[in-house]
């Protein structure tokens, strides 16, 4: 399955963005769908994950501000990002894990700046 992210862009602090991750095939069999981000000079970090049995997990830095949703019928995962901060600036990547195999999208840039 291939993953394509969209929805990134430039937003002012306090603003919102909704990222989408469209899969080329079914995501029903994917154990974990997730969003990650990588800021310049930093390692890639997990932002939010959504398991096949409905468990959701968030990084402490985004709890209460970001929401991950998973639409198996549309083969799409979303990340709603509210109350954005400059430190949220990064390239955001979608991931899909099935067993021991993890696939990644190409990433979408999110810049939070006034």
C-alpha positions as CSV (number, residue, x, y, z in Angstrom):
1,X,0.0,0.0,0.0
2,X,1.2,3.5,-0.8
3,X,0.5,6.5,1.5
4,X,-0.1,10.1,0.3
5,X,-0.3,12.9,2.8
6,X,-2.0,16.3,2.1
7,X,-3.3,19.3,4.0
8,X,0.0,20.9,5.2
9,X,0.7,24.5,4.8
10,X,1.5,27.8,6.6
11,X,-0.7,28.7,9.5
12,X,-0.5,31.4,12.2
13,X,-0.1,30.4,15.9
14,X,-3.4,29.4,17.4
15,X,-4.7,28.2,14.0
16,X,-5.8,24.8,12.8
17,X,-5.0,22.4,10.0
18,X,-6.3,19.0,9.0
19,X,-3.9,16.5,7.5
20,X,-5.1,13.6,5.4
21,X,-3.3,10.3,4.6
22,X,-4.9,8.5,1.7
23,X,-3.8,4.8,1.2
24,X,-3.8,3.2,-2.2
25,X,-5.3,0.0,-0.7
26,X,-7.2,-1.2,2.3
27,X,-6.0,-0.2,5.7
28,X,-8.3,-2.7,7.5
29,X,-5.4,-5.1,7.9
30,X,-3.0,-2.4,9.2
31,X,-2.3,-2.9,12.9
32,X,-1.4,0.7,13.5
33,X,-1.9,3.8,11.5
34,X,0.0,6.8,12.7
35,X,1.3,10.3,12.3
36,X,4.9,11.3,13.0
37,X,6.8,14.5,12.5
38,X,10.4,15.6,12.0
39,X,11.6,19.1,12.7
40,X,14.9,20.4,11.2
41,X,17.9,19.0,13.2
42,X,15.7,16.7,15.2
43,X,14.8,13.1,15.1
44,X,11.4,11.9,13.8
45,X,8.9,11.5,16.6
46,X,5.5,9.9,17.0
47,X,2.6,12.3,17.2
48,X,-0.4,10.1,17.3
49,X,-1.3,6.4,16.6
50,X,-4.6,4.6,16.0
51,X,-4.6,0.8,16.3
52,X,-6.9,-1.6,14.5
53,X,-8.8,-2.3,17.8
54,X,-9.5,1.4,18.3
55,X,-6.8,2.4,20.8
56,X,-5.5,5.9,20.3
57,X,-2.3,7.3,21.7
58,X,-0.8,10.8,21.6
59,X,2.5,12.4,22.3
60,X,2.3,14.5,25.5
61,X,3.1,17.6,23.5
62,X,0.0,17.4,21.4
63,X,-2.6,16.0,23.8
64,X,-5.7,18.0,23.9
65,X,-4.9,19.8,20.7
66,X,-4.5,17.1,18.0
67,X,-7.0,14.4,17.1
68,X,-6.4,11.3,15.0
69,X,-9.2,9.6,13.2
70,X,-9.3,6.5,11.0
71,X,-11.8,5.8,8.2
72,X,-11.4,2.2,7.1
73,X,-14.1,2.6,4.5
74,X,-12.3,5.5,2.8
75,X,-8.8,4.0,3.5
76,X,-7.8,7.4,5.0
77,X,-6.4,8.6,8.3
78,X,-6.7,12.2,9.4
79,X,-4.9,14.4,11.9
80,X,-6.9,17.4,13.1
81,X,-4.5,19.9,14.6
82,X,-5.8,22.8,16.7
83,X,-4.2,25.5,18.7
84,X,-1.0,25.2,16.7
85,X,2.2,26.4,18.1
86,X,5.5,27.4,16.4
87,X,7.1,24.3,17.9
88,X,4.6,22.2,15.9
89,X,6.5,23.2,12.7
90,X,7.8,20.1,11.0
91,X,7.4,17.7,8.1
92,X,4.5,15.4,9.1
93,X,4.6,11.8,7.9
94,X,1.9,9.1,7.8
95,X,2.7,5.5,8.6
96,X,1.0,2.2,8.3
97,X,2.2,-0.9,10.1
98,X,1.2,-4.4,9.3
99,X,3.0,-7.0,11.3
100,X,6.7,-6.1,11.2
101,X,6.4,-4.0,8.0
102,X,6.0,-0.2,8.3
103,X,5.2,1.9,5.3
104,X,5.7,5.7,5.1
105,X,4.3,8.5,3.1
106,X,6.4,11.2,1.5
107,X,5.5,13.8,4.1
108,X,3.8,17.2,4.2
109,X,5.2,20.4,5.5
110,X,3.5,22.2,8.4
111,X,4.8,25.7,9.3
112,X,3.4,27.6,12.2
113,X,4.5,31.2,12.0
114,X,3.2,34.7,12.3
